[in-house]
Amino acid sequence: MSYFRGIAVLVLSAGANAGIVTIGASKDNTLYESGLGDVSNGVGQHCFVGLTAEPSLRRTVIQFDVEGALPAGASFVGASLRMHMSKTIAGVTPVTLHRALTEWGEGASDAAGEEGVGAPAEQGDATWIHNDYNTYYWTQRGGDFAPAPSAPAALVGDNGHYSWGPWHGPYEDVAAWLDGSAANHGWVILGDESGGITAKRFDTRENPTEANRPVLRLYYIPACVADWNGDGLVNTNDVLGFLNEWSADAPSADLNASGNVNSLDMIEFLNKWTAGC
């Protein structure tokens, strides 16, 4: 099995990831703890979570437009959020996603330097007090969000990329946004707020390094599994596309919904591919 997976990765690297949609953030911002609620960073390159040396809390808000992202008839099976952490003096700390319960804004504020202290809030910005500066207010200071995390905590240490999901992650939130059973206000991201210096700086959608911007990956199974790449034809390109996702253990390749990607999924795919659409 491991040999076959290795062959798939080497030989089929050009195959399309038909069962994966990658979406960039539609907006993001930082909530800087402030008694006046007049600090934000709407178009800054960075966002923050955790506790600073002051001490002062930082929380990130982020949203992705998932409406209409999947092909017609596709079955949504997984989601993962990936973000790049670019600066910290803290050790390994847990960072959690919480479903935001209130709409919030991204204004034109743009913090200078390392951006850790923010900038004067602009019209429409989210702040520690306001979900929309300076007209509307959060019900609770620091943002309105579900108390239970939407995914197990990511343990964030040194600089690099970190992910939440896809197997045990924000699936339920995204599923509710896709079917309209819940309003999509995105997530509030929390660092360790228990004490000490725990602040982490992540990169935003405005960051000049495209590879470091936040991305949300949606995993799905096409309406017609045999036509994996959705081009209207059932041919070897569909096999190549499926094998790429199967070799990467993508949730989209878990055709039998067992929670594992294994040879049984390969057999199911080949049976459906042979039968056609």
N, C-alpha and C positions, 0 to 999 in steps of 0.2 A: 504493500500500500504506500509506504513512504517513498519507495522508488518511483511508483507511478505518479505520485504527487510532484516529485522533483522533475520528472519528464514534462508534466503539464506546465509547470512554471517556466521551464527553459524553452520548450518548443512553442508554447501557445501564448507567449507574452504579448503578441499583437492582437489577440482576440478581444472583442468588445466586452465591457462589463455591462451587459444588458440589464441585469437585475439591480443595478445601483444608480441612484441619482444623487449627485453632489450639489449642495446649495450653499451659497455664501450668505452671511448674515445680512438682514435688511436694515438693522440698526443695532447699536450697542452704546453703552454709556457706563459711567461709574457713579455710584452714590457715595459721596464723601461725607462722613459724619460731621455735622455742623449744626450748631444751635440756630443759626439764621436760615439754613437751607438755601444758601445762595452760591454754592460751588458745584461745578459740573465739568464735563469734558466730552461734549457731544461728538466732535469731529477729531478728537485726539487719536494718536497712533497706539495708545495703550489704555488698558483698564486694570482695575486692581481689586483684590480681595484680601481679607484678613485684617490683622491688627498692627498698626504702626507703633513706633517708639514713643509717640506723644503721651499716652496712647490714643489712637483714633481709629474707628472702624472704616473699612472700605468694602463695598459690595458692587458686583457687576450685574448689569441687566443686559440681556441679549435676546434678539428675536430673529426668526427665520420665516420667510413666506413659503409655506408648504402647500398652499392651495393650488390644486391642479398640477402638482409636481409629478404625479405618477401617471403612466399610460392608462388609457381606459380599460377597465376590467381587471387591472392588476391587483394582486393580493399583497397588502403591506405586511411585512414580517419582521422588520427590525429597524433600529435607528441608532446612530452614534454621533456624538458631538466631539470634535477634535479642536483643541486650542493650543497655542504655543505660549509657554511661559518663558519670559525673556530676562527677568531680573528678580533677585531675592537675596536677602541675607539670612533668611530662616532656613531651618532644616526641613526634613520631610514633614508635611502637614496635610491633613485631609481637606479636600475641596469638594463641595456638594452642589448639585443642581436642585432648585426648588421651583415649581411651577408658579409663575407670576399670576396674580389674580386681578390685576388692574392694568389698564392701558397706561403707557408711559411714553415719554418723548426723548428725541435726540435733537437738540438745538445746535447752534453754531459755535458754542463755547469750544475753545481749543487751548489746552494747558501748555505751558512752556516747559523747556528743559526736560527733566525726567518724568514730568506730569504727575508726580505723586501728591501734590497739594491742590491740583485742579486749577480751574479758572473761574472768573465770575460767570455765573449762570446766564444764559441767553433765553429769550422767549421760547417756550416749548420744551426746554430741557427737563430731564429728570434730576432731582436733587434728593438729599436725605429726607427732606420734608415734602417736597412737591413731586407728584408724578408728571406735572406739566407746569413748569415755572412761568409766571408766578401766580397762576389762576387756580389750579386744582391741587389737592393735597392727598397724599397717601392716607389711608385709614390708620396705619401704624407708621411711625417714623422708621426710616430704613427700608421701606418697601412693603407691599402687600404680597405675600407668597404663602404657598402651602407649607405647613410645618414639617411634613415628612419629605425627605429627599426623593427626587424622581429617579435616582440611580444610586448605586453604591458609590461611596466617596472615591475619588481619584487621589492617590497618595502622591502629592506633588513635591518633588525634591529639587534637583538641579535643573538648569535651563534645558528646555526641550519640549517636544509635543506630548500632550496628555489627552486621554480619551475617556468618555463616559459611554458605555454601551459596547457592542450592539446587543449582545445576548441578554444582559440584565441591565437595562438602561432606561432611556427616556421613551421607550416604545409606547407606553400607555398615553403619555401626554400627546405625542405626535399623532397617534391613532385617533384620539379625541378631536384634535384640530383638523385632521383630514376628513372625518365624517361629520364635523360640525356640531358634535355633542358638547364641546367646550370651546370657549373663545380663546384664540391664540394671542396671548400676551407675552409669549416667550418664557424665559427663565430668569430668576434671580440666583446668582452664583455666590455662594458663601465660602469663605476660608475658615480657618480655625479661629474662633472668636473667644476662646476660653481664657486667654491670658498670654503674656509674653509677646515677643515680636514674631508675627506669623505672616506678614504681608507678602503677597506674590503679585508680580506684574505680568499680565498677559497682553498679547498683541490684538488689536482690533481690526475691523474690516477696512479701516483707513490706513493700515500699516503699509509702507511702501514695498515690503517683501511679500509678494503674493502668497508664497508657500507658507507663511506664518499667520495668515488671516484665518479666522474661525470658519469651520465648515461643518455642515450637518449632512451626514450620509443617510439616505433612505434606502432600505433593502426591500425588494419586492419580487414576487413570482409573476411572470407574464400571464395574461389570460389564456394564451395558447402556449404551453410549455415547449412544444415542438419547435415553434418559431421563436426561439429564445431572444434573438436580436430585433424582433419586431419589423423585419423588412418585407414581410408578406411571402417569404420563401422558407421552405424547410430544407436545409442543406447542411454541409459540413461546417459552415460558419456558425451555425447555432450550437453545434457540438463544441467548437473552440471557445465560444463565449461562455457556455456553461462550465466547461472544464477550468477556465480561469477562475471563476468564482468558487467552484468546488475545491480547487487546490488552495485557495486562500481562506477556506473555512467561512465564507460569507454566509450570513443567514439566508440569503436568497437561494442558496444551493441546498437548503434543508427541506427538500420536497416532501418528505414524509412527516414533517413537523415533530421529529423526535427530540429536538434540542441538540442534536449532533449532526455534523456533516460527515458522512461515511459512505462505504460502498453501496449501501442500500439506496441512497439518494442517486448515485450514479446509475444503478440498475433501473430505478424508476424513471429517470430522465430518458435513458436509451429506449425504454419501452414506449414512452410517450412520443419520442422523436420518430420511432419506427412507425407508430400509428398515424402520425401527422395531425394536422389541425382539422 
